[in-house]
Amino acid sequence: MDINDLVFRKITLQPTFAEPAINFPVSNRLLRDGLVDAIALITHTFGFEDAKKIMGAVIDGSQPIVKAVMLPNG
């Protein structure tokens, strides 16, 4: 899958895991005040072609993924 699939086949990405919105203000404050290093939380980056594999690993716990970030060019 690539960006053309998303656009021309009208594929929609929907997150399956989300932090409750009630925690956003605290999370934002911790990040803003430098108490949490957001970059240190990113353990994996991946492109569209690896999305299914990474999401599977998040669900089954087969990799130690803290935060995975999908980048348009991998």
N, CA and C atoms as a LAMMPS dump frame, in Angstrom:
ITEM: TIMESTEP
0
ITEM: NUMBER OF ATOMS
222
ITEM: BOX BOUNDS ff ff ff
-5.0000000000000000e+02 5.0000000000000000e+02
-5.0000000000000000e+02 5.0000000000000000e+02
-5.0000000000000000e+02 5.0000000000000000e+02
ITEM: ATOMS id mol type element x y z
1 1 1 N 0.854 -1.165 0
2 1 2 C 0 0 0
3 1 3 C 0.905 1.235 0
4 2 1 N 0.529 2.242 -0.752
5 2 2 C 1.237 3.511 -0.74
6 2 3 C 0.211 4.635 -0.699
7 3 1 N 0.698 5.858 -0.748
8 3 2 C -0.192 7.017 -0.64
9 3 3 C -1.24 7.034 -1.744
10 4 1 N -0.896 6.548 -2.941
11 4 2 C -1.885 6.505 -4.027
12 4 3 C -3.051 5.588 -3.683
13 5 1 N -2.763 4.454 -3.019
14 5 2 C -3.846 3.568 -2.586
15 5 3 C -4.787 4.304 -1.642
16 6 1 N -4.217 5.05 -0.717
17 6 2 C -5.053 5.768 0.243
18 6 3 C -5.939 6.795 -0.447
19 7 1 N -5.372 7.5 -1.407
20 7 2 C -6.116 8.568 -2.066
21 7 3 C -7.092 8.027 -3.098
22 8 1 N -6.592 7.238 -4.038
23 8 2 C -7.426 6.833 -5.167
24 8 3 C -8.389 5.696 -4.85
25 9 1 N -8.031 4.845 -3.912
26 9 2 C -8.954 3.783 -3.512
27 9 3 C -9.798 4.209 -2.319
28 10 1 N -9.591 5.46 -1.876
29 10 2 C -10.346 6.055 -0.764
30 10 3 C -10.27 5.219 0.505
31 11 1 N -9.055 4.761 0.796
32 11 2 C -8.818 3.997 2.015
33 11 3 C -8.702 4.97 3.174
34 12 1 N -9.333 4.649 4.274
35 12 2 C -9.302 5.48 5.463
36 12 3 C -8.503 4.779 6.553
37 13 1 N -7.569 5.489 7.164
38 13 2 C -6.837 4.965 8.31
39 13 3 C -7.617 5.319 9.563
40 14 1 N -7.864 4.333 10.396
41 14 2 C -8.571 4.573 11.641
42 14 3 C -7.728 4.021 12.781
43 15 1 N -7.443 4.842 13.774
44 15 2 C -6.665 4.334 14.906
45 15 3 C -7.476 3.311 15.684
46 16 1 N -6.788 2.336 16.218
47 16 2 C -7.475 1.307 16.997
48 16 3 C -7.208 1.441 18.487
49 17 1 N -6.177 2.189 18.835
50 17 2 C -5.848 2.408 20.236
51 17 3 C -5.76 3.908 20.463
52 18 1 N -6.319 4.382 21.555
53 18 2 C -6.231 5.812 21.838
54 18 3 C -6.224 6.032 23.341
55 19 1 N -5.493 7.022 23.736
56 19 2 C -5.476 7.446 25.131
57 19 3 C -6.77 8.215 25.39
58 20 1 N -7.398 7.998 26.535
59 20 2 C -8.611 8.769 26.827
60 20 3 C -8.323 10.268 26.818
61 21 1 N -9.195 11.031 26.221
62 21 2 C -9.005 12.476 26.084
63 21 3 C -8.844 13.171 27.434
64 22 1 N -9.355 12.586 28.483
65 22 2 C -9.234 13.205 29.811
66 22 3 C -7.77 13.339 30.238
67 23 1 N -6.88 12.492 29.65
68 23 2 C -5.459 12.54 29.998
69 23 3 C -4.658 13.53 29.155
70 24 1 N -5.25 14.086 28.115
71 24 2 C -4.515 14.996 27.227
72 24 3 C -3.928 16.21 27.948
73 25 1 N -4.688 16.912 28.788
74 25 2 C -4.094 18.09 29.44
75 25 3 C -2.842 17.752 30.258
76 26 1 N -2.871 16.655 30.981
77 26 2 C -1.707 16.257 31.778
78 26 3 C -0.549 15.888 30.863
79 27 1 N -0.831 15.117 29.82
80 27 2 C 0.211 14.735 28.869
81 27 3 C 0.828 15.954 28.21
82 28 1 N -0.006 16.89 27.782
83 28 2 C 0.498 18.109 27.15
84 28 3 C 1.37 18.921 28.101
85 29 1 N 0.969 19.009 29.355
86 29 2 C 1.751 19.761 30.334
87 29 3 C 3.11 19.106 30.558
88 30 1 N 3.132 17.787 30.676
89 30 2 C 4.398 17.086 30.883
90 30 3 C 5.349 17.294 29.712
91 31 1 N 4.803 17.255 28.492
92 31 2 C 5.623 17.497 27.303
93 31 3 C 6.075 18.952 27.231
94 32 1 N 5.153 19.876 27.439
95 32 2 C 5.458 21.313 27.359
96 32 3 C 6.523 21.726 28.369
97 33 1 N 6.426 21.184 29.582
98 33 2 C 7.359 21.559 30.641
99 33 3 C 8.678 20.791 30.574
100 34 1 N 8.816 19.919 29.559
101 34 2 C 10.065 19.182 29.387
102 34 3 C 10.268 18.071 30.388
103 35 1 N 9.206 17.658 31.064
104 35 2 C 9.313 16.575 32.04
105 35 3 C 9.319 15.2 31.376
106 36 1 N 8.849 15.156 30.133
107 36 2 C 8.865 13.919 29.345
108 36 3 C 9.527 14.237 28.011
109 37 1 N 10.505 13.418 27.636
110 37 2 C 11.188 13.57 26.35
111 37 3 C 10.415 12.771 25.306
112 38 1 N 9.612 13.459 24.497
113 38 2 C 8.753 12.784 23.523
114 38 3 C 9.561 11.975 22.518
115 39 1 N 10.711 12.477 22.097
116 39 2 C 11.537 11.765 21.12
117 39 3 C 11.981 10.416 21.673
118 40 1 N 12.264 10.356 22.959
119 40 2 C 12.718 9.103 23.574
120 40 3 C 11.626 8.035 23.575
121 41 1 N 10.36 8.435 23.465
122 41 2 C 9.255 7.483 23.472
123 41 3 C 9.081 6.774 22.132
124 42 1 N 9.59 7.387 21.044
125 42 2 C 9.427 6.795 19.71
126 42 3 C 10.423 5.65 19.549
127 43 1 N 9.901 4.449 19.49
128 43 2 C 10.762 3.269 19.358
129 43 3 C 10.813 2.744 17.933
130 44 1 N 9.824 3.093 17.106
131 44 2 C 9.756 2.59 15.736
132 44 3 C 9.209 3.665 14.801
133 45 1 N 9.792 3.768 13.625
134 45 2 C 9.212 4.548 12.543
135 45 3 C 9.025 3.6 11.371
136 46 1 N 8.004 3.847 10.567
137 46 2 C 7.696 2.935 9.476
138 46 3 C 6.936 3.662 8.386
139 47 1 N 6.913 3.07 7.193
140 47 2 C 6.169 3.606 6.066
141 47 3 C 4.863 2.851 5.882
142 48 1 N 4.073 3.298 4.926
143 48 2 C 2.782 2.667 4.651
144 48 3 C 2.925 1.176 4.378
145 49 1 N 4.009 0.794 3.688
146 49 2 C 4.172 -0.611 3.302
147 49 3 C 4.357 -1.531 4.51
148 50 1 N 4.779 -0.988 5.651
149 50 2 C 4.986 -1.804 6.853
150 50 3 C 3.893 -1.622 7.894
151 51 1 N 2.859 -0.868 7.572
152 51 2 C 1.819 -0.555 8.55
153 51 3 C 1.151 -1.808 9.117
154 52 1 N 0.8 -2.737 8.275
155 52 2 C 0.11 -3.946 8.751
156 52 3 C 1.012 -4.744 9.694
157 53 1 N 2.294 -4.856 9.352
158 53 2 C 3.234 -5.603 10.178
159 53 3 C 3.421 -4.933 11.547
160 54 1 N 3.603 -3.623 11.551
161 54 2 C 3.823 -2.899 12.806
162 54 3 C 2.571 -2.935 13.68
163 55 1 N 1.41 -2.705 13.085
164 55 2 C 0.174 -2.742 13.868
165 55 3 C -0.07 -4.135 14.451
166 56 1 N 0.263 -5.158 13.675
167 56 2 C 0.163 -6.523 14.187
168 56 3 C 1.07 -6.738 15.38
169 57 1 N 2.288 -6.198 15.309
170 57 2 C 3.241 -6.325 16.406
171 57 3 C 2.777 -5.564 17.645
172 58 1 N 2.131 -4.424 17.436
173 58 2 C 1.572 -3.675 18.571
174 58 3 C 0.502 -4.511 19.258
175 59 1 N -0.358 -5.119 18.471
176 59 2 C -1.475 -5.896 19.02
177 59 3 C -1.005 -7.172 19.707
178 60 1 N -0.086 -7.907 19.05
179 60 2 C 0.326 -9.196 19.633
180 60 3 C 1.509 -9.091 20.59
181 61 1 N 2.111 -7.907 20.701
182 61 2 C 3.201 -7.717 21.648
183 61 3 C 4.504 -8.381 21.255
184 62 1 N 4.664 -8.723 19.978
185 62 2 C 5.858 -9.448 19.536
186 62 3 C 7.107 -8.558 19.444
187 63 1 N 6.929 -7.236 19.489
188 63 2 C 8.049 -6.3 19.488
189 63 3 C 7.852 -5.305 20.626
190 64 1 N 8.953 -4.827 21.196
191 64 2 C 8.827 -3.866 22.308
192 64 3 C 8.543 -2.45 21.792
193 65 1 N 7.338 -2.24 21.302
194 65 2 C 6.953 -0.957 20.709
195 65 3 C 6.306 -0.078 21.775
196 66 1 N 6.919 1.077 22.023
197 66 2 C 6.335 2.051 22.939
198 66 3 C 5.481 3.019 22.138
199 67 1 N 6.093 3.636 21.11
200 67 2 C 5.373 4.555 20.232
201 67 3 C 5.894 4.357 18.831
202 68 1 N 5.007 4.013 17.913
203 68 2 C 5.357 3.85 16.497
204 68 3 C 4.796 5.035 15.73
205 69 1 N 5.615 5.59 14.843
206 69 2 C 5.209 6.752 14.055
207 69 3 C 5.278 6.396 12.577
208 70 1 N 4.145 6.559 11.866
209 70 2 C 4.12 6.28 10.434
210 70 3 C 4.562 7.534 9.691
211 71 1 N 5.589 7.366 8.863
212 71 2 C 6.115 8.454 8.043
213 71 3 C 5.739 8.204 6.589
214 72 1 N 5.393 9.239 5.826
215 72 2 C 4.949 9.049 4.445
216 72 3 C 5.973 8.362 3.558
217 73 1 N 7.246 8.572 3.822
218 73 2 C 8.296 7.972 2.978
219 73 3 C 9.075 6.899 3.701
220 74 1 N 8.497 6.33 4.726
221 74 2 C 9.18 5.275 5.462
222 74 3 C 10.071 5.851 6.453
